[in-house]
Amino acid sequence: MTHLEMTSLFKALSDDNRLRILERLKSGEKCACVLLGDLTVGQPTLSHHMKILADSGLVKVRKSGKWSYYSIASETLQALAAYLNQLSEISRECVIDENSDCCR
């Protein structure tokens, strides 16, 4: 994933309501009406959050009639996890000298 895509993911994850939405979706696909019943937000606010989650690639949207059904895009979460794991790996190329601010 590109840095721009990662930025979009982190922005989407930086809101409490969106994290709560993702927690509800971890048990499977949910209709917007079900999510509204679980959260203390109105329909316009839910639509706003769902657009951000969908645009970031974290959530998939399936339309059926007048309803939208949402599910977690597991491949995006896997890519995010791989990115974070890669960041946590200790580089063997640069060892900080304890007597200096530089690599040796």
MDAnalysis code that builds the backbone (N, CA, C; Angstrom):
import MDAnalysis as mda
import numpy as np

u = mda.Universe.empty(312, n_residues=104, atom_resindex=np.repeat(np.arange(104), 3), trajectory=True)
u.add_TopologyAttr("name", ["N", "CA", "C"] * 104)
u.add_TopologyAttr("resid", np.arange(1, 105))
u.add_TopologyAttr("resname", ["MET", "THR", "HIS", "LEU", "GLU", "MET", "THR", "SER", "LEU", "PHE", "LYS", "ALA", "LEU", "SER", "ASP", "ASP", "ASN", "ARG", "LEU", "ARG", "ILE", "LEU", "GLU", "ARG", "LEU", "LYS", "SER", "GLY", "GLU", "LYS", "CYS", "ALA", "CYS", "VAL", "LEU", "LEU", "GLY", "ASP", "LEU", "THR", "VAL", "GLY", "GLN", "PRO", "THR", "LEU", "SER", "HIS", "HIS", "MET", "LYS", "ILE", "LEU", "ALA", "ASP", "SER", "GLY", "LEU", "VAL", "LYS", "VAL", "ARG", "LYS", "SER", "GLY", "LYS", "TRP", "SER", "TYR", "TYR", "SER", "ILE", "ALA", "SER", "GLU", "THR", "LEU", "GLN", "ALA", "LEU", "ALA", "ALA", "TYR", "LEU", "ASN", "GLN", "LEU", "SER", "GLU", "ILE", "SER", "ARG", "GLU", "CYS", "VAL", "ILE", "ASP", "GLU", "ASN", "SER", "ASP", "CYS", "CYS", "ARG"])
u.atoms.positions = np.array([
    [0.838, -1.185, 0.000],
    [0.000, 0.000, 0.000],
    [0.883, 1.250, 0.000],
    [0.371, 2.295, -0.600],
    [1.128, 3.544, -0.660],
    [0.997, 4.307, 0.655],
    [1.860, 5.296, 0.830],
    [1.763, 6.141, 2.027],
    [0.430, 6.880, 2.055],
    [-0.066, 7.302, 0.909],
    [-1.349, 7.995, 0.841],
    [-2.494, 7.083, 1.288],
    [-2.451, 5.829, 0.872],
    [-3.472, 4.870, 1.293],
    [-3.383, 4.607, 2.802],
    [-2.165, 4.504, 3.324],
    [-1.992, 4.305, 4.760],
    [-2.508, 5.511, 5.540],
    [-2.245, 6.706, 5.033],
    [-2.740, 7.921, 5.685],
    [-4.257, 7.895, 5.760],
    [-4.901, 7.492, 4.688],
    [-6.359, 7.394, 4.659],
    [-6.862, 6.387, 5.700],
    [-6.173, 5.263, 5.823],
    [-6.564, 4.255, 6.814],
    [-6.449, 4.796, 8.232],
    [-5.325, 5.435, 8.526],
    [-5.121, 5.948, 9.882],
    [-6.112, 7.057, 10.210],
    [-6.447, 7.889, 9.242],
    [-7.460, 8.920, 9.467],
    [-8.810, 8.279, 9.754],
    [-9.140, 7.245, 8.999],
    [-10.417, 6.558, 9.212],
    [-10.470, 5.902, 10.588],
    [-9.341, 5.401, 11.054],
    [-9.290, 4.727, 12.348],
    [-9.181, 5.688, 13.530],
    [-9.029, 6.964, 13.257],
    [-8.785, 7.926, 14.336],
    [-10.057, 8.492, 14.957],
    [-11.198, 7.893, 14.685],
    [-12.455, 8.381, 15.239],
    [-13.115, 7.282, 16.062],
    [-13.570, 7.631, 17.249],
    [-14.180, 6.665, 18.162],
    [-15.415, 5.995, 17.559],
    [-16.269, 6.765, 16.901],
    [-17.470, 6.183, 16.297],
    [-17.113, 5.161, 15.223],
    [-16.102, 5.468, 14.416],
    [-15.712, 4.533, 13.362],
    [-15.098, 3.262, 13.945],
    [-14.374, 3.386, 15.040],
    [-13.854, 2.185, 15.703],
    [-14.997, 1.337, 16.255],
    [-16.014, 1.998, 16.808],
    [-17.177, 1.246, 17.300],
    [-17.914, 0.549, 16.162],
    [-17.998, 1.209, 15.029],
    [-18.637, 0.591, 13.859],
    [-17.866, -0.658, 13.442],
    [-16.546, -0.556, 13.370],
    [-15.729, -1.714, 12.991],
    [-15.888, -2.854, 13.989],
    [-15.968, -2.528, 15.274],
    [-16.171, -3.568, 16.291],
    [-17.488, -4.299, 16.066],
    [-18.529, -3.580, 15.673],
    [-19.818, -4.217, 15.405],
    [-19.784, -5.058, 14.133],
    [-18.968, -4.658, 13.192],
    [-18.883, -5.395, 11.932],
    [-18.007, -6.641, 12.027],
    [-17.238, -6.773, 13.094],
    [-16.351, -7.941, 13.170],
    [-17.136, -9.245, 13.280],
    [-18.394, -9.173, 13.674],
    [-19.213, -10.391, 13.743],
    [-19.892, -10.705, 12.411],
    [-19.675, -9.862, 11.399],
    [-20.231, -10.135, 10.078],
    [-20.955, -8.935, 9.497],
    [-21.458, -9.122, 8.291],
    [-22.134, -8.056, 7.554],
    [-23.355, -7.539, 8.314],
    [-23.511, -6.211, 8.279],
    [-24.639, -5.582, 8.968],
    [-25.280, -4.552, 8.047],
    [-26.582, -4.451, 8.157],
    [-27.347, -3.426, 7.459],
    [-27.166, -2.098, 8.204],
    [-27.249, -0.999, 7.467],
    [-27.128, 0.314, 8.091],
    [-28.161, 0.483, 9.203],
    [-29.367, -0.068, 9.015],
    [-30.405, 0.082, 10.046],
    [-30.007, -0.603, 11.350],
    [-29.286, -1.711, 11.266],
    [-28.806, -2.403, 12.467],
    [-27.739, -1.569, 13.153],
    [-26.831, -1.015, 12.370],
    [-25.784, -0.172, 12.941],
    [-26.381, 1.050, 13.623],
    [-27.402, 1.627, 13.041],
    [-28.068, 2.788, 13.661],
    [-28.639, 2.420, 15.017],
    [-29.187, 1.214, 15.128],
    [-29.756, 0.771, 16.393],
    [-28.701, 0.534, 17.458],
    [-27.484, 0.189, 17.041],
    [-26.397, -0.102, 17.972],
    [-25.652, 1.144, 18.439],
    [-25.691, 2.202, 17.640],
    [-24.900, 3.404, 17.917],
    [-25.796, 4.569, 18.314],
    [-25.202, 5.552, 18.935],
    [-25.961, 6.737, 19.337],
    [-25.696, 7.891, 18.370],
    [-25.841, 7.596, 17.076],
    [-25.681, 8.618, 16.042],
    [-26.905, 8.574, 15.140],
    [-27.148, 9.664, 14.451],
    [-28.242, 9.715, 13.497],
    [-27.820, 9.157, 12.147],
    [-28.797, 9.031, 11.253],
    [-28.534, 8.464, 9.939],
    [-27.531, 9.285, 9.129],
    [-27.624, 10.634, 9.119],
    [-26.623, 11.392, 8.358],
    [-25.197, 11.202, 8.891],
    [-25.065, 11.123, 10.211],
    [-23.745, 10.926, 10.817],
    [-23.212, 9.543, 10.488],
    [-24.072, 8.534, 10.554],
    [-23.650, 7.183, 10.201],
    [-23.211, 7.139, 8.740],
    [-23.962, 7.760, 7.865],
    [-23.596, 7.788, 6.440],
    [-22.228, 8.435, 6.238],
    [-21.973, 9.508, 6.957],
    [-20.678, 10.188, 6.874],
    [-19.544, 9.246, 7.283],
    [-19.713, 8.567, 8.415],
    [-18.679, 7.653, 8.899],
    [-18.506, 6.462, 7.952],
    [-19.600, 5.943, 7.422],
    [-19.504, 4.792, 6.526],
    [-18.801, 5.168, 5.224],
    [-19.015, 6.377, 4.746],
    [-18.328, 6.834, 3.533],
    [-16.825, 6.891, 3.766],
    [-16.424, 7.411, 4.910],
    [-14.995, 7.483, 5.229],
    [-14.398, 6.077, 5.326],
    [-15.101, 5.171, 6.006],
    [-14.604, 3.800, 6.138],
    [-14.542, 3.095, 4.786],
    [-15.546, 3.315, 3.948],
    [-15.561, 2.685, 2.622],
    [-14.489, 3.288, 1.721],
    [-14.356, 4.619, 1.727],
    [-13.353, 5.278, 0.888],
    [-11.932, 4.875, 1.270],
    [-11.713, 4.582, 2.549],
    [-10.383, 4.172, 3.000],
    [-10.094, 2.711, 2.645],
    [-11.131, 1.967, 2.294],
    [-10.955, 0.551, 1.969],
    [-11.135, -0.381, 3.147],
    [-11.484, 0.160, 4.316],
    [-11.660, -0.678, 5.505],
    [-12.977, -1.444, 5.496],
    [-13.963, -0.904, 4.788],
    [-15.301, -1.496, 4.785],
    [-15.768, -1.692, 3.349],
    [-16.428, -2.817, 3.115],
    [-17.059, -3.095, 1.824],
    [-18.539, -2.739, 1.943],
    [-19.115, -2.262, 0.850],
    [-20.531, -1.887, 0.819],
    [-21.227, -2.738, -0.231],
    [-22.364, -3.300, 0.165],
    [-23.208, -4.053, -0.764],
    [-24.593, -3.441, -0.710],
    [-25.099, -3.045, -1.851],
    [-26.434, -2.441, -1.905],
    [-27.435, -3.507, -2.317],
    [-28.582, -3.473, -1.640],
    [-29.692, -4.364, -1.977],
    [-30.972, -3.570, -1.787],
    [-31.586, -3.200, -2.885],
    [-32.771, -2.352, -2.803],
    [-32.389, -0.990, -2.250],
    [-33.123, -0.558, -1.244],
    [-32.821, 0.756, -0.644],
    [-31.843, 0.666, 0.515],
    [-31.408, -0.540, 0.852],
    [-30.528, -0.724, 1.999],
    [-29.085, -0.937, 1.579],
    [-28.186, -0.508, 2.438],
    [-26.756, -0.769, 2.267],
    [-26.305, -1.712, 3.369],
    [-25.506, -2.689, 2.972],
    [-24.963, -3.671, 3.907],
    [-23.446, -3.501, 3.937],
    [-22.903, -3.523, 5.135],
    [-21.478, -3.239, 5.326],
    [-20.773, -4.438, 5.949],
    [-19.537, -4.627, 5.525],
    [-18.703, -5.675, 6.112],
    [-17.252, -5.193, 6.110],
    [-16.462, -5.790, 6.973],
    [-15.039, -5.437, 7.068],
    [-14.300, -5.995, 5.856],
    [-13.425, -5.192, 5.300],
    [-12.552, -5.623, 4.204],
    [-11.289, -6.209, 4.834],
    [-11.321, -7.515, 5.063],
    [-10.232, -8.160, 5.812],
    [-8.886, -8.023, 5.109],
    [-8.892, -7.968, 3.775],
    [-7.620, -7.839, 3.068],
    [-6.949, -6.494, 3.378],
    [-7.746, -5.455, 3.608],
    [-7.183, -4.153, 3.968],
    [-6.585, -4.208, 5.369],
    [-7.290, -4.856, 6.299],
    [-6.756, -4.986, 7.658],
    [-5.481, -5.818, 7.660],
    [-5.406, -6.832, 6.819],
    [-4.198, -7.643, 6.732],
    [-3.031, -6.816, 6.196],
    [-3.299, -5.962, 5.208],
    [-2.249, -5.096, 4.664],
    [-1.785, -4.094, 5.720],
    [-2.725, -3.574, 6.500],
    [-2.379, -2.646, 7.570],
    [-1.527, -3.346, 8.628],
    [-1.915, -4.546, 8.999],
    [-1.144, -5.310, 9.988],
    [0.256, -5.601, 9.478],
    [0.391, -5.942, 8.201],
    [1.715, -6.209, 7.621],
    [2.566, -4.947, 7.638],
    [1.951, -3.811, 7.348],
    [2.669, -2.533, 7.367],
    [3.180, -2.228, 8.777],
    [2.313, -2.394, 9.770],
    [2.712, -2.126, 11.156],
    [3.780, -3.101, 11.617],
    [3.669, -4.359, 11.222],
    [4.703, -5.344, 11.569],
    [6.038, -4.972, 10.956],
    [6.002, -4.513, 9.711],
    [7.231, -4.107, 9.027],
    [7.870, -2.925, 9.738],
    [7.052, -1.999, 10.228],
    [7.600, -0.853, 10.959],
    [8.248, -1.254, 12.270],
    [7.760, -2.335, 12.858],
    [8.277, -2.744, 14.166],
    [9.535, -3.591, 14.069],
    [9.892, -4.021, 12.870],
    [11.101, -4.819, 12.709],
    [12.332, -3.958, 12.972],
    [13.262, -4.531, 13.678],
    [14.495, -3.817, 13.990],
    [15.422, -3.914, 12.789],
    [15.855, -2.766, 12.337],
    [16.771, -2.727, 11.209],
    [18.158, -3.177, 11.664],
    [18.734, -4.062, 10.930],
    [20.084, -4.539, 11.236],
    [21.124, -3.690, 10.499],
    [20.642, -2.778, 9.664],
    [21.548, -1.951, 8.883],
    [22.140, -0.804, 9.694],
    [21.427, -0.377, 10.701],
    [21.870, 0.800, 11.441],
    [21.844, 0.489, 12.931],
    [22.976, 0.551, 13.543],
    [23.077, 0.338, 14.985],
    [23.516, 1.658, 15.600],
    [22.723, 2.157, 16.535],
    [23.040, 3.437, 17.168],
    [24.221, 3.229, 18.125],
    [25.217, 4.067, 17.961],
    [26.358, 4.069, 18.864],
    [25.911, 4.792, 20.129],
    [26.038, 4.164, 21.273],
    [25.560, 4.774, 22.533],
    [26.282, 6.065, 22.879],
    [27.436, 6.322, 22.322],
    [28.179, 7.548, 22.584],
    [27.930, 8.615, 21.523],
    [27.008, 8.345, 20.618],
    [26.787, 9.256, 19.503],
    [25.326, 9.209, 19.078],
    [24.887, 10.214, 18.354],
    [23.538, 10.227, 17.795],
    [23.509, 9.582, 16.419],
    [24.632, 9.110, 15.960],
    [24.755, 8.601, 14.594],
    [24.810, 7.073, 14.569],
    [24.542, 6.570, 13.410],
    [24.722, 5.128, 13.186],
    [26.197, 4.864, 12.978],
    [26.595, 3.667, 13.292],
    [27.984, 3.300, 12.985],
    [27.986, 2.189, 12.008],
])
